[in-house]
Amino acid sequence: MLFIQQPRLPVSDATPSPAAVLESLTLLATLSTASDVRNAVAERRAGQDPSAQEPVARAQTRIRDACTPLTNTALYLLRSAVPAASDDVPMAAVVRHFDERMLVYRMGQWAHDIHQALLSLYPRVSEALVEEARAVSNLADALAEAPADVFVDELHTVAQQALSLSAWASREIDDVL
């Protein structure tokens, strides 16, 4: 058996500079936004208009498809709200905070998708559920843009509301047919 040894790259003990970390986070946010735009354009070109009335089965599928990641993300954020270890390095805290903001932003998108699909099912679903989906979407969007102190204070509450919305929507759409 022939083993080929891979060349080893030099390993540096130096931690990345804060500017390099922030540049990476900015690039990640930009790529995420570009991906969202690409997906929206692809859906429009495929003839899927999220603001249009959808058939019941398609709306139910969209809600289920949004509820799963919404639930998983809300649970993750509820667990991550536990304070980090005291030896947490400052840049690690910045990266963690950025990750949490991106996840809150995604929760807002999933809640918006649920709201759009629920509008197609109304009046078969309760008006209160439709309004809750709109409210959770707005809360998540506002929290993603909030100052750091507000973000930390409200993260747990918004994650709980998203989790509640997901459970409520899942339960209610099963009763539509």
C-alpha positions as CSV (number, residue, x, y, z in Angstrom):
1,M,0.0,0.0,0.0
2,L,1.4,3.4,-1.0
3,F,1.0,6.3,1.3
4,I,1.3,9.8,0.0
5,Q,2.3,12.3,2.5
6,Q,0.5,15.6,2.2
7,P,2.6,18.7,2.6
8,R,2.0,20.4,5.9
9,L,1.1,24.0,6.0
10,P,2.7,26.1,8.6
11,V,0.6,26.4,11.7
12,S,0.4,29.8,13.4
13,D,-0.3,30.2,17.1
14,A,-1.5,33.8,16.4
15,T,-5.2,34.4,16.7
16,P,-6.8,36.2,13.8
17,S,-7.0,39.9,14.1
18,P,-10.4,41.4,14.9
19,A,-10.5,43.1,11.5
20,A,-10.0,39.8,9.8
21,V,-12.8,38.2,11.8
22,L,-15.2,41.1,11.1
23,E,-14.3,41.0,7.4
24,S,-15.1,37.3,7.4
25,L,-18.4,37.9,9.1
26,T,-19.3,40.7,6.6
27,L,-18.5,38.3,3.7
28,L,-20.7,35.7,5.3
29,A,-23.6,38.1,5.7
30,T,-23.2,39.3,2.1
31,L,-23.1,35.7,0.8
32,S,-26.2,34.9,2.8
33,T,-28.1,37.8,1.4
34,A,-27.0,36.9,-2.2
35,S,-28.2,33.4,-1.7
36,D,-31.6,34.7,-0.5
37,V,-31.9,36.9,-3.6
38,R,-30.9,34.0,-5.9
39,N,-33.5,31.7,-4.3
40,A,-36.3,34.4,-4.6
41,V,-35.4,35.0,-8.2
42,A,-35.4,31.3,-9.0
43,E,-38.8,30.8,-7.3
44,R,-40.3,33.7,-9.3
45,R,-38.8,32.3,-12.6
46,A,-40.4,28.9,-11.7
47,G,-43.7,30.7,-11.4
48,Q,-44.0,30.6,-7.6
49,D,-45.2,34.0,-6.3
50,P,-45.1,33.9,-2.4
51,S,-47.8,36.7,-2.3
52,A,-50.2,34.7,-4.5
53,Q,-53.0,32.5,-3.3
54,E,-51.8,28.9,-3.1
55,P,-53.6,25.6,-3.2
56,V,-54.2,24.1,0.2
57,A,-51.8,21.2,-0.1
58,R,-48.9,23.6,-1.3
59,A,-49.6,26.0,1.5
60,Q,-49.5,23.2,4.1
61,T,-46.2,21.9,2.6
62,R,-44.7,25.4,2.8
63,I,-45.8,25.8,6.4
64,R,-44.4,22.4,7.4
65,D,-41.1,23.2,5.5
66,A,-40.8,26.4,7.5
67,C,-41.9,25.0,10.9
68,T,-39.1,22.4,11.1
69,P,-36.1,24.8,10.8
70,L,-38.0,27.4,12.8
71,T,-38.5,24.9,15.7
72,N,-34.9,23.7,15.5
73,T,-33.5,27.2,15.4
74,A,-35.6,28.5,18.3
75,L,-34.6,25.5,20.4
76,Y,-30.9,26.1,19.5
77,L,-31.2,29.8,20.5
78,L,-33.0,29.0,23.7
79,R,-30.1,26.6,24.6
80,S,-27.5,29.1,23.5
81,A,-28.9,31.8,25.7
82,V,-27.0,30.2,28.6
83,P,-24.1,32.4,29.4
84,A,-20.8,31.3,27.9
85,A,-17.8,30.2,29.9
86,S,-15.9,33.0,31.6
87,D,-12.8,32.2,29.6
88,D,-14.6,33.1,26.4
89,V,-12.3,35.2,24.2
90,P,-13.8,38.5,23.0
91,M,-13.7,37.6,19.3
92,A,-15.4,34.3,20.0
93,A,-18.2,36.2,21.7
94,V,-18.5,38.5,18.6
95,V,-18.7,35.5,16.3
96,R,-21.3,33.9,18.5
97,H,-23.4,37.1,18.7
98,F,-23.2,37.4,14.9
99,D,-24.3,33.7,14.5
100,E,-27.3,34.3,16.8
101,R,-28.3,37.4,14.8
102,M,-28.2,35.5,11.6
103,L,-30.3,32.8,13.1
104,V,-32.8,35.3,14.3
105,Y,-32.9,36.8,10.8
106,R,-33.7,33.4,9.4
107,M,-36.4,32.9,12.0
108,G,-38.0,36.0,10.7
109,Q,-37.9,34.7,7.2
110,W,-39.4,31.4,8.2
111,A,-42.2,33.1,10.2
112,H,-42.8,35.3,7.1
113,D,-43.1,32.2,4.9
114,I,-45.6,30.7,7.4
115,H,-47.6,33.9,7.4
116,Q,-47.8,34.0,3.6
117,A,-48.9,30.4,3.4
118,L,-51.4,30.9,6.2
119,L,-53.0,33.8,4.2
120,S,-53.7,31.2,1.5
121,L,-55.5,29.0,4.1
122,Y,-57.5,31.8,5.7
123,P,-60.4,31.5,6.8
124,R,-59.7,27.8,7.2
125,V,-57.2,28.7,9.9
126,S,-57.7,31.1,12.7
127,E,-57.1,34.8,12.3
128,A,-55.2,34.8,15.5
129,L,-52.7,32.3,14.1
130,V,-52.2,34.5,10.9
131,E,-51.6,37.5,13.1
132,E,-49.2,35.6,15.4
133,A,-47.1,34.6,12.4
134,R,-47.0,38.2,11.2
135,A,-46.1,39.4,14.7
136,V,-43.3,36.8,15.2
137,S,-41.9,37.7,11.7
138,N,-41.8,41.4,12.7
139,L,-40.4,40.7,16.1
140,A,-37.6,38.6,14.7
141,D,-36.8,41.2,12.0
142,A,-36.7,44.0,14.6
143,L,-34.5,41.9,17.0
144,A,-32.0,41.1,14.2
145,E,-31.4,44.8,13.8
146,A,-31.7,45.8,17.5
147,P,-28.8,47.1,19.6
148,A,-26.7,44.5,21.4
149,D,-28.2,45.0,24.8
150,V,-31.8,44.8,23.5
151,F,-30.8,41.7,21.5
152,V,-29.5,39.9,24.5
153,D,-32.5,40.9,26.6
154,E,-35.1,39.9,24.1
155,L,-33.6,36.8,22.4
156,H,-35.1,34.3,24.8
157,T,-38.6,35.8,24.4
158,V,-38.6,35.9,20.6
159,A,-37.2,32.4,20.4
160,Q,-40.0,31.2,22.7
161,Q,-42.6,33.0,20.6
162,A,-41.2,31.4,17.4
163,L,-41.3,28.0,19.0
164,S,-44.9,28.6,20.0
165,L,-45.9,29.8,16.5
166,S,-44.3,26.7,15.0
167,A,-46.2,24.3,17.3
168,W,-49.5,26.2,16.8
169,A,-49.2,26.4,13.0
170,S,-48.3,22.7,12.8
171,R,-51.2,21.7,14.9
172,E,-53.7,23.9,13.1
173,I,-52.8,23.1,9.5
174,D,-53.4,19.4,10.2
175,D,-57.0,20.3,10.9
176,V,-57.5,22.2,7.6
177,L,-58.5,19.3,5.4
